Amino acid sequence: MLFSCLLVYGIVNSFLVCVCYAIATNEDEGYSPNIAKNFGVWIVKFPCVLALHFVLYPEVANGMNIMKFANNQSHLFVNSGAEISYVLGLIQVLSSLLCEFINIYMLAYQKTI
């Protein structure tokens, strides 16, 4: 199970790194912050940001619950099992936060619907 979790986290994080790389190397678009000059764009951006937050919040909360359980109930785990569980929860939290940051960044720099 541990290696399956690490494999899934590795794949998800590699996709997120690829998106970050694509954003960083895409200079022909001329990205600049867009403070919704068009009301229609703002109407689309605002619900997207809210939906994104509502979708990713449970992932962050679950990761933090895993970390809290591993930290407070370490006597229920086998040797070094609590540390492994804590690290898996931390990886879940960091992956979710990175995903939320990338999506908000992409929405902030979107110029059209």
N, C-alpha and C positions, 0 to 999 in steps of 0.2 A: 504494500500500500504506500509506503514512504516513497519508493522510487517512482510509482505511478503519479503521485502528487507532484514530485519534483519534475517529472517529464512534462506534465500538463503546465505547470508554472513556467517551465523553460520555453515551451512553445508560445504561450501567451505573451511572455516578456519579449521573445524574439519578434513577434508581430508588432508589439508596441515600439520596440527599438527601430524596426523598419519604418514605421510611420514617422517617428521622430527624425530619422535620417532623410526621409522624403521631404519633410517640411523644411529641414535645414538646408537641403541642397536645391530646393526649388526656388531659384532666384529670378526666373523669367516671369513669375506671377506678379512680382512687385508687392509683396504683402506689406500692408501697413494697417495699424489699428483702425477699425471702422466703428465709429460711434453712431451706428444706425442713422445715417443721413436720410434713409428712406424708411417711412413708418412701416411699410409692408415687410421689410427685412427685419425690423425689430419685432413685429408681431410673430414672425416665424422663429427668431432666435430665442426669445424669452421662454416659450413653452418647451423648446428643445433643451435648454439648460435645466429647467425644472424637471423634465422627464429624465434627463441624464442623471441628475442628482438623486431622484427617487429610485432609479434602477440600481445605482452603484452604492447607495447608502447601506442597504442590507449586507452587501459583500464586506464593506468595511466593518460593520457592526459584528458580523459573524467572525471575522478574523480577530477582532478585539476580544470577543467572548472566548475564543479558543486560547488566546494569550492569557487572559485573566484566569481561566480554569487551570491552565498548565502551571501558572504561577502560584495560585492559591491552593491547589489540590495536588501538589507534586507527589504526595505519598501514595496516590492511587496509580501511579505509573511505574513501569519497570525502570531499571537503572538507565539513566540518561534519556528516558522517554519523555519526561516533562520538558527538557531542553529542546528536543526534536519537535515536539508539538508546539512549543512557543515559537520556534523559528518558522514552522509552517504557517502559523497564524500571522506572523510578521510579514512573511512573503505575500500572503493573501492581501493584507492591508496595503502594503507598498504597491503591489500590482494594481489594485483598485484605484488607489490615489493617483498613480501614474496615468492610468486610463482616463480618469476624470480630468486631469490636467490637460492631457493631449486633446480630448474632445472639446473642452472649454476653449482652449487655445485656437483650435480650428474653427469653432463657431465665432470667436471674437474677430477673426480675420476674414470671415466670409463677406464678400461684397454684394452678392446677389442671392436670390432665393434659389 
